[in-house]
Structures are given as structure tokens and as C-alpha cells.
Amino acid sequence: MDQIQRLLNSSLKAIGLAGAMLALLTLAGCGGLDLGGVFNDSGSGFNNNQATSAQPAKVLLLLPLSAPGQTASIGAAMKKAAELALFEAGKTNVTLITKDTAGNPQTAAAAAQAGIAEGAEIILGPLLGSEVAAVTPIAKGRNIPIIAFSSVSKVAQPGVYLMSFLPEQEVSNLLRHTSQTGIKTIAAMIPNSTYGAVVERALKTSASRLGVTIVAIERFNRNGQNLSAGAARVARAVNSASNPAQAVFIPEGGQSLRSVGTALTQAGFSSRSAKVLGTGLWDGPMTNGTPIAFGGWYAGVSPQQVQKFNQRYSASYQATPPRIASLAYDALSLTLSFARSPIGTRFTPAQITNVEGFNGVNGLFRFRPDGRIERGLSILEVSASGTRVAAQAPAKFSFGF
């Protein structure tokens, strides 16, 4: 299952948390290209002289506007978010060309070809991993970069950059924080799924890099099979007299998280004995009613940032955006800034992969040369009354991030 679909479903369930902060889009570090002046906190303040100093640029936005089910409503919200960024910029030298991918690779490929024929210099989207794979050879054949919205890391490559919430980045940010607090041993209960395999690889990679020992990994089926036996082994790892697990990683959300919590509790686990850790799948209202998550941590965008963008979007469209809509806002904002440069120097790999990164509505981010995104995320703590920021997101990328 394409992980982006899981995010789409989660987005609609957690719609009360949608949106993100409308913030300055600037370089995160000192030096390098200044992207300031694109927006100020009121949503205006675009520097028209800078904006019109270069030749006009055409930007192609590919979204699944007529796809089946919930995907179409997500695509429509992302289109509105991109248009919001363009509207708030005021006068620009960018023409936005929006085309429907219908949620399938063939239509996405045809839409990309049509947009390129109209003069597009950069592509924003598509959304689904299969669509990105179909569009990639067409764009690369014309040396046109893609900033896509899929959360499937394998579709990233040089020239194909993912403006998305990758689970690998959530795990990396989370383990960086937990290791800094002294947590050096972890047990994990991981679902038997494509998503589970991704986060397990990310857990092992980050643990090795940070000197964290994984003392136990138990896999379970979402239908409940193997859940009790795996929970018992994890509980024993936490309660062990020698080298006990100081944290338990549970990359599940919703009812599945509750089921895992019940199984662990019945096996003798107590969250007073080990910190419980999660992923962005915790980002939903049900988590705040799940006792196993109370006091637990996961990496994400602060609720305050989310609420601010939510308010701005709602003021324009009288609706609450799904969480993923903010990606389109950031992508279009970044593109507006790049478009200030003359033809031949804009939308280049060097410009897109600036190592100092950028600050968007979801905070600090940068693109790696291999196309994957790196994010500086907050560490969020769950309680029955809501989610709070336990550790602020970094203000800039530092050595060894």
C-alpha cells in the first residue's frame, strides 16, 4: 500500500489539526541565497521589484483532482493551498499551470507532457508514488526538476525531490532527541506492513548512527495475530534486570495503537518503566484518548504552527485543510523564490539542494542530492488533554544533523 494513502486517510481523520504556520520562507542558516521578503507574517509584503527582475516562469502543478474517493478532495485542497501562496505573494513573475492526474500514472504522464509543451520549467507534484514514477522519465528527458508530494522514498532520485513527510525523517528526529536525553536501549513493536518495514529500517539506521541498542523487535499483524506473544516479549525486555529497554517504539496509530497498548499492559508493561515512542501516525485525536501514549513522544510539526496555517487557509476558503495541503503551499512558495533568478540559474540542483535549507510553514527542511527531504521537527508529547511541544524544532541545520 502506497504510504501516501495512509497519510491521506490519517489527514482526514485528524482534520482538526490540519494546516501549519504561515511564516517567512527564508534560508535557515547564515549566508547563501536570502529568500526573505516573499511573505511576512500578515501574508503580504512581497517584494515586487525582486519578483519581476527575472523573465516570467511557468510552473506546472500536477494533482489528482478527479481521482476516486478521498484522493480527489486532498488534491483540491492542495490546489487551493498552492493558490493561496501565489495570491498572498501579490504580483509575481510566475504563471501556475494546474493539470489533473486523475490519480493514475498514465494520466499523470500525459499531463506532464502537456504542461512541458506549454513551457513549464519545474513540476510540483504529483501526489502518488506511482504517478511520480510515471512522470520522472518525461521530466528528466527535458532536464526539468520535480518537487513531488509522495512519501514513498524509493521514487526520489537526483532531480526528483520529495516535499513530503517521510517516516524516516520522523524516526531520525525522534531518536536524535531520545539519545540526547540518555535513552540508549529500545524495544519495538512494529506492524507487518510496508510502512512497518520502512520505519524498521529507519529505526535500525538511526540507532546505529546514534549509538542506540535495539534490544528487541517484535512484529505483529494488524488483525491481532502475534500481538499478545510479541507484547509479552517486549514487556520482558523492559522489565529485564540486565540491560532493560528504556523505551518502546510503537509506529501505529488509532485503534491499532490502542490494541498494542492493551496487549502490553496485560503483559505487565508500564509506561512508568520506559518511554513510549511513536511516529506521525500518532497525529490524530484518538491518540489523546489512548493511555499507552500518555507521556510518549513522536516527531512532528508543533500544534501551534499547524493551527496558524489552518486559520489562514480557513479564512480564505471557509474550510479546514487536510494536513498534507501545507506541502503544496511550501512547494509553491519555494518556487516563487527560485523564480527570481534568471533563466539558466533558477530551478537548478544547486539552488534546490542548498545545504543550509529553508524554513517553510512546516518548519526547517532541505533537499538531499538524492531527492529525499530532511526536516527539523519538534518533539511532541501526548497527554489526555492534548499534545504539547516537549522539544522545539532546530532553527538551523547543524553539523552531523
Protein Blocks (a to p, Z undefined) as FASTA:
>chain_A
ZZklmmmmmmmmmmmmgccdddddddfbgehjdfehkacfkopaiafklmmmpccddddd
dddfkbghjllmmmmmmmmmmmmmmmmnopafbdcddddeklpaklmmmmmmmmmmnopa
bdeddfblklmmmmmmmmmmnopacddfbfbfklgcehiacddddfklmmmmmmmmmmmn
opabdcddddddfklmmmmmmmmmmmmmnopacfbdcdddfkopaklmmmmmmmmmmmpm
ghpafbdcddbehjllmmmmmmmmmnopafklpccdddfklncfklmmgmklgopacddd
dfklmmmmmmmmmmmnopacdfklmmmmmmmmmmmmmmmpcghiaoifklmmomnbpadf
kopadddfkopacdddddddddfkbccdfbdcdfbdcehZZ
